Amino acid sequence: MRLTDWIVLIATLAGIIIYGVVRGRGQRSMEGYFLGNQSLPWYVVLFSIVGTQASAVTFLSAPGQAFTDGMRFVQYYFGLPLAMIVLCVTFVPIFHRLKVFTAYEFLENRFDIKTRALTSLLFLLQRGLSTGISIYAPSIILSSLLGWNIYWTNVIMGGLLIIYTVSGGTKAVARTQQLQFFIIFAGMFLAGYMVVKLLPEGVSFSDALHVSGKLGKLNVIVTDFDWKDKYNIWSGVIGGFFLALSYFGTDQSQVGRYLTAKSVRESRIGLLMNGVVKVPMQFLILLIGALLLVFYQFYESPVLFNKAQLQQVRHSPYAGQLNGIQRQYDELARQKKEEVQQMIGALHRGDEAAVTGMQRQLGASRDREAQLRADAQHVIKQADPAADTNDTNYIFLYFVLDKLPAGLVGLLIAIIFLAAWGSIAAALNSLSSTTIVDFYQRLYRKDRTDIHYLNVSRWCTLFWGIFCILVAQFANRMGSLIEAVNVLGSLFYGTILGVFLVAFYLKKVTGTPTFWAALITEGCIILIYWWNIVSFLWLNVIGCAMVLLLAVAIQYFYKKNLPGRQENKTL
C-alpha cells in the first residue's frame, strides 16, 4: 500500500478505538456493562444487530463466494424476515418482561439449572469457535499486505480489538457499530462503483450483468430440490428461517443487542428493520463478486488469488511448473477476453444464436481454466502440503490491492477491519455475559457487589479474547470463511432453538426430558454432518424438530415428577 492508504487506514482504526473507549466510559454495574442500562433507540439497535451479523467474513468472503459459485448464497437469507416477525411476537416481550441479562436465564425459570447450563455451554462453544474465524478474516489482509506471519497477525488483530471491548462493554460496542455501519457501506459502494468504472470502454454495467448471467453467476433463485445442495430456495427459506430464528432469538451475541433497547417497541423496530435491510444488503455485496468475474474476463488474473502462497512456491523447486501453468492461464485469459467481447457484440446486435454459440465457447474455456487452477493447486500442495489452496477469501482483496487508487485501498482495508471488530466485539461481550451470569454468578459467587462482577466481567472478556485468538490460529484450514461460520452455527443452533421452543410452547414438558432431548440431538446432529447426509442449512431444521419430538417422547415415559415445578411461571 501507498503512504496515503496507510494514513487513511491508521486514522480510521485509531479513531474507532478512541471513539469506543470514550463512549463506553462510566460503567459502574453489570447492567451498564452488558445492557447499556437499556437506554438505546431502535436505530442504534439496528446498526448493532447488522454490525454483529455482518462481520469481515461477509465483506471479505462473500464477493469471492459469488465469484466462484454465483449469487445463490443470497437464498440463505430468505427466511430471515419471517424469523424477525416470530421473534417480535414471541421472544422479545418475554425477555424484556423478565429483565434478563442473558437468554438462558429464562430456561432456568422454565426448566432447571442443568438445562440452562447445557444450553449456555453449547452457545459458548459455538460462539467462541465462530469468533475465532472472524478474527482470522482481517488477519488475512495484514498477512498478505505486509508478509507478516499469520499467527502473529491474529494476535495483533485480536489485541487491538480487546482494548475498547474490555473497557467499554456493550455501550461501546453498540455506539462504535453505528459509526462503522456508515463507513462500511460508503466503502463497499465505492468498491462496486470502481469495478464497473474500470471495465473496458464500451462495456456498460448492463453488459456486465448480461455476461455475468450468461456465465451462470446471477443464479439468485434456484428452485431444484436437493437435500445436499447447500443453497436453493427450499433450504434458504426453511433452513434459513430456523437458523435466523435461533441466531437472533437464542444467540446471546444478538439477544444482547436488542436487550439494550429502551423498550419492547424499540427492540421490535430494530429487528424488523434488520429483516428489511439484510437481504438487499447481502444481494449487493454478492453482486460485487459477480461483477468481478466479468472484470477478470477482460484483465489478466493470477492462477491463484493468494499472492503470498504463490510467492512462496515461486521461491521453491516447483517454480518452473507453476510459471508454466501461469503462462497457459494467461494465454487462455486473452482467448476469453476475445470471446466475451464477441458475446457483448452479439448482445448489442440482438443475435441470440451468436450469443448462445459464444456462451458454449466460454463454457469450454472456463472448464479449461478450472483445470489449470486445479493443476496449479496440485503444484502448490507439492511445494507445501499444508498450503491453503482455497482462494475464495482472497479474490476481493486481490482486486482492492491491485486495481484501486491510493486512499480508497486504505479505506476498503479499514472497513474490513471495522466489520470484523463490530461482530467480534459483540461476540466477546456476549461470551463474557453468558459466562458471568449463567455460570460464575449463578454457580460460584452469588452474593457479590456490582463492582466485583463488573471487574470479573472485564477479565472474562479478556479471557475469551485470548481463546478466540487461539482458535484463529487454525482457521486457515476451513476453506470459505463465510461458509465455515454458518456451518459451525448450524451444528448447534437447531438444538438450542429446540430447547427454547419447548420452553415457549410445550408447557407440560419438564426440564429433565428437555435436557436429555438436547443432549441426544446434539450428538445426532454432529454425526449427520460428519456423514454428510444433508447440506448444513437443514441441520437447523432437523436439530430443532428432534429436540421437540424427543422431549415429548421422553416426557411421556418419564414417570418421576419433580416437586415444585416452575415451568409455567414465566409464560
N, C-alpha and C positions, 0 to 999 in steps of 0.2 A: 504494500500500500504506500501511497504517497503521503507527504507531510500533512497536507490538507485533510486527508482521510483520518490520520491519527489524531489530529486536533478535534475533529468532529466526534470521533469515537470516544476519546477520553473525556471530553467536555460533557457529552451526553450521559455517559455512565456515572461520572463523578457527580453530576447534577442530580441524578436519580437517587444515589446513595445519600447525599446530603438532604435532599427533599424528604426521603423516607425517615431518616433519623429525626429531623425537625418535626415532621407531622406526627411521629409516634411518641414524642416526649410526654412525660407527665403521667405514665401508667402507674397506678398505685394499688391495683387489685386485679384478680383473675378476670373479673367481668370486663374491666377495661382492656386487659391484655388479649383476651380471647374473643370478646364480643363487641369491643369498641363502645361499651356502655349502651349498645343497641340504639345508636343515635344517627345512623346513616340514611340518607334519602335513597329512593329507588334507583336513580341513575348511577349513583356510586356503587350500589349493589350490582347493577347490570354490568358495569365495567369490571367489577371484581369477579363476577361469575365468568364472563367471557375471557378475562385475563388469566383466570385459573385454568380454564379448559384449553385455551389456545396457547400452548407452550411453544418454545423454539422448535420442537418437533414438528408442529403444524406448519410453520413458515419455512423451515429448512427442508423437511422431507416431503411435504405434500406436493410441491411442484414436481419433484423428482418422481413421485408416485404417479402423477398424471402423465409425465413424460414417458414412463415405461409401460404403464398399464391403462392409460386413459383416465377419463373423469368419472368412471363408475364408482369410485370410492365415495363420491358425494352422497350416494344412496344410503351409506352408513348413518347419515344424519336425518333421514326422512322420518324416523319415528320420534325424533326429539320434540317437535311442537306438541304432539299429543301427550307425551310424557309430562311436559310442563303444565298442561291443564290438570292432569291427575294429581300432580304434586300440589298445585294450588288449592285443590279441593280437599285433599286428604292429609298430606304430610305437614304442610306449613302451619295450619291452625293448631294442630296438636303440639308441635314442637314449641311454638310461641306460648301456648297456654301453660305448658309445663315449665317454661323458663329454664330449659336445659342448656348446659354448656355443649354437650355432645349428643348426637342422635341416639347413642347406645344407652344413655341413662334411662330413656323410655322403656327399653327392653327389660330392665330390672323391675321397674314398676309393674310391667305387664306379666313378666315371667319370673325370672330368678337371677341371681348373681352369675351363675355359671353360663347361662345363655348370653347375658350381657358381655361377659369376659370373652367367650368364644368369638362372638361377632366382632368385638373390638380388636381381638387378635388377628382375625382374618383381614380386617381393614388395615391394620398396622403393617402386616406382611406385604399386602398388595401395594399399598401406597408407598412404602419405603422402597420397594423394588422399582416401581414406576418412576419415582422421583430421581433415582439414580440414573435412569435413562435420560431424563430431562436435563440433568447436569452434563451428561456426556455430549448432548447435541451441540451446544455452543462451544464446547471444548474442541470439537472437530475444526471449528473455524480458526481459532488461535493456533492450533497444531498445524493446520495447512498453511496459514499465513506466515508463521514465524519459524516453522520447522521445529517447534518445541516437542518434547516428549509428551505424548497424550496423557500419561499418568500424572505428571506434574501439572499439566494444564487443567485436569479435573480438580486438583487440589486448589489451584488459584481461583478457578471459576466458582467453586463452592464456597471458598473462604470469603470472597468479596460479597457474595450474596448474604451470607450469615450475618454480616455487620448490622444491617438495618432490620433484619428479621428478628434477631435476638433482642435488639434494643427496643423496637417499636411495637411488636405484636401485630394483631390483626388490623388495627387502625392504620399503621404504617403501610401494611400490605395493600389495603383497600385504596388508600389515597395515592400511592405510587402507581397502582394498576390503572387508575383513572387517567393519569398523565401519560402512562405508557401506551394506553389504548390509542390516543390521538397520534402519537409519534409513529407507532407501528403502522397504522393504516395510511398515514401520509407516505411512509417509505414504501409500502407494498404497492400503492397506487403508482408511485413514480417508477418502480421496477417494471410493472406491467406496461406502463406507457413507453418505457425505453425499449422493451422487447419489440413492440410494434414500430417504434420510430427507427430502430436500427435495421429493419428489414430492407432489402434492396429497393431502389427506386422503381416504382411501378407495381410493387406488391403492397396491396392495401390490407387493412385489418380484416375486411370481408374476405379477401383472397386467402389470408392466413387461416381464417375459420373454415373455409371450404376445404383447403388442403388438409387441415387437421382432421376434419370429419372424414375425408376420403382415406386417411391413414388409420382410421378407427379409434381416434383419441377423444372424440366428443360423445362417447358412449355413456351419456348421463343416465339413461334408463335402460336396464337390462331385465327383460321380463321372463327369460328362461329360468325354470326352477331346477336347482341342483343343490342337494344338501352340502356338497363340498365346495360349491362356488362361494367365495368369500363375499362378493359384492353383487347383489341383484336386488330387485325391488322388494322381493319377499323377505330376504334376510335383513334388508335395510329397514323396512317398516316394522316388521315383527321383532326381529332380534335387536334392531337399533332402539326400538321402544323400550324393551326390557333393560337394555344396557343403560340408556339415558335415565330411566326411572330409578335404577339402582344407583347410578353415579350421582345424580342430583338429589336423590332422596335419602341415600344411606351412606354416602361417602362424606366423611367429616370435612374434607377439603372443600366441598361445595356447600354442605349444610352450614358450615361455619361462615360462609359468605353471606347467605341470606338471613341468618340469625342476627346479623349486625344491624338489620333494618330497624327503623324506629317503630314500625307497626306491621301487622299482618298484611295490610293493604300494600305497603311499600315493598315487602318481600314478594308478594304476588305479581306486582307490576314488573319488578326486576326479572323474575323468572319468565313471565310471558313475553317480555321484550327479547329475552335471550332466545326463546323459541322462534321469534320473528327474524332476528338478526343472523343467527348461526348458519342456517342453510345457504343463504346468498353469499355470506362471507366466505364459507368454505368453497362454494362454487367458483368464486372469483380467484381465490388462491390457486385452486386446481387448474383454472383456465390459463394462468400464467405458465404452468408446466406444459399444457397442451400447445400453447403458442411457442414455447421454447423448442419443442420438437420441430416445428416448422422453421424456426430461426436457424436451427442447425442442419436443415436441408440445404441452406444457402451458404453456410460458413463451415469451414473445417472444424472438427472437434477431435479430441483425443480418443483413443480406443477405450480408455477408462478415464472417468472424470476425477478420480482421486489422484491429484498431482503428486502428492507425497509418495504414494505407493509406486507410481510409475518411475519417479526419480530414483527410488531405491533399487528397482530392477535394472535401471539403466547404468547403475554402478556395480552390476553383478555380471557373472559369466553368461547370463541369459540375455544380455542387452541386444545382441545381434538378432536373436529370434524375435524379440519384441519390436525392434525397429523395422524388421521385415514385414511384420503384421501391420504396423502403423502405416507403412508405405502403401500396402494394398488397401487399407482402410481409407487413406487419403484419395487414392485413385477412384475408389467406389464413391466417395463423397462428391467428387467432380461429376461423376455419372448421375448421381441422384439429383444434383443441382439442375442439370440439363433436363432431366425427366420432370422435375417439379415445375420448371419454367414452361415446359411444353404443356403440362396439365393446366397451369393457370391460363395459358393462351387459349386452350380448348374451352375452359370455363368462360372466358370472355366472349368467345365466339358462340357459346351455347351448343357446342358439338359434344353431345353426350357419349356418342360412340368413341370418340377420341379420348374423352375423359376416362371412360371405362378401360380402354386399352392402356393408357398411361398408369392407371391405378394398378393394373396387373403387373406392369413392368416395375413400378415402385415396390410392390409387394415382394417381387422376386429379389430386388436389390436389398430390401430390408431383411429378407431371410439370409442373404449373403452377409449383410452387416452383423446380424446376430451370431452367425457362425464365426466371423472374425473376432468378435468380442469374446466369444467362448474360448477361442484359441488363445487370445491374449490372457484371459483369466487362468487358463491352464499353465501358461508360461510363468505367470506371476506366482502361482501356487508352487511351481517347481523351485522358483527362486526363494520363496519364503512360504513354507506350508501353513504358517499361522496368519498369512495375509488376509485382509478383508477385501474380497473381490466384488462385493455388492456395493455399487457406487450410487445407488438411488439418493442417498443423503448428500451427495457432493455435486449433483447436477446444477441446481440453482446457485449454489455457492460458486461454482466454476464460472458461470455466466457473470455473476456480480463482480468477481475479481478480474475477469479477463476483458470485459466489454464496457463497463460503466465508467463515467467520468469521475475525476477527483472530487471528493466531498460526498458524492452520492454513495460511493463504495463505503465510506466510513459510516454514513447514516444507516445503510442497509445492514451492515455488520452490527451496528448498535441496536437495531430493532430486534435482531435475532437474540442478542443478549437480553434485551428488555423483556421479550416474550418468555424467555427461559426463566428469568428472575421472577416474573409475575406468578407463574404457575408453581415454581419451586418454593417461593416464599410462602404461598398459601398452603402448600403441602406440608412444609416444615411446621407451620403454625398449627395445622390440624393434627399432625403426628404428635406434637407436644401436648395439645389439649386433651387428646384421647388418652395418652399415657398418664398424664397427671390426674385427670378427672376419673377415668374408668379403672385405673389401677393404683396409682400412688395414693391419692386422697381416699379412695373407697376401701382399699385393702391394707394400706400400710400406715399412713399418717392421717387420721380422721379429724383431729381437732387442733389444727394449727392456724396461725394467723394468715390473713390475706398476703401480707408481705412475705411470709415464708413460702407460700405456694407460688407467688409471683417470681421469687428468686429461683426456686426449683424449676419453674416453667422455662425460664431463660436457659438454665443449664441443660434442661431436657431438649430444648430446641437446638442447642449446640451439639448434643449427642446425636440427634437424628441427622443433623447436617453432616457430621463426620461419617455416619453409617451410609448415607446416600452417596457420599463421595467414594466410599469403598465399593459400593455397587457399580458406580460409573466406570470403575476400572475394568469391568468385564463386559460393558455394553457394546463393545466393538464387534462382538460375535453374534449380534442379534438381528442382523440384516436391516431392512427398512425400519427405522425407529418409530414411525407413526403407526405401523402395524404392530410392532413389538409392545408398545404401550397399551394398545387396545386388546391384544391377546392376553397380556397379564391381567388387565381388568376383568376380562371375560372369564378367567379361571376362578374368580372369587365373587363377582358381582351378583350372579344369579342366586347363589346360596344366601348371600346377605339379604338380597331383596326378598327372597322367600321367607326368611325369618320375620321381616317387618310386615309382610302381607299376612302371615299367620297372626301376628300381633294385632293388626288392624281389623281383620275380617273373620277370623275363626275364633270366636270368643270362648268356645268350650275347650280349646286345645291349651294344655298347660306347658310349663317350662321344660320338664324332662323330656317329653316326646319331641318337642321342638329342637332341643339341644341335640338329641341323637339323630334326628332327621337331618339337621345341618351337617353334622359330622360325617354321616354316611354319604350324603350328597356330595360334599366336597371331595371325598375320596373317589367317587364315581366320575365326577367332572374331570379330575386330573387324568384318570385312566382313559376317558373318552377322547380327551385332547391328545394324550400320548399315542393312542392307537389311530388317530386321525380319522375318526368316524364321520364327523361333520365339520363344517367350517366354524371358526371361532365365535362368530356372532350368535350362532344357535346355542352355544353353551349357556348364554344368559337365560334363554327360554327354558332349556332343559333343567338347569340348576334350580330356577325358581319353581317350576312345576314339580320337580322331585321333592323339594322341601315341603310344599303344600300337601302332596299326596302322602308322603311318608309320615308327616306329623299327624295327619288324620288317622292313618292306619295304626301307628304306634299308640296313639291316644286310645284307640278302640280296644287294644289289647292290654293297655296299661291299667291295671286294676287298683294300684295303691294311690289313693287320693292324698295329695299334700295338704296338711292343715293350714288354715289361714290363707287360702289362695287369694291373690290380689290382682289377678289378670284383668279384671274388668274395671278397675277403679279409675284408669286413665282414659277410658274411652267414652 
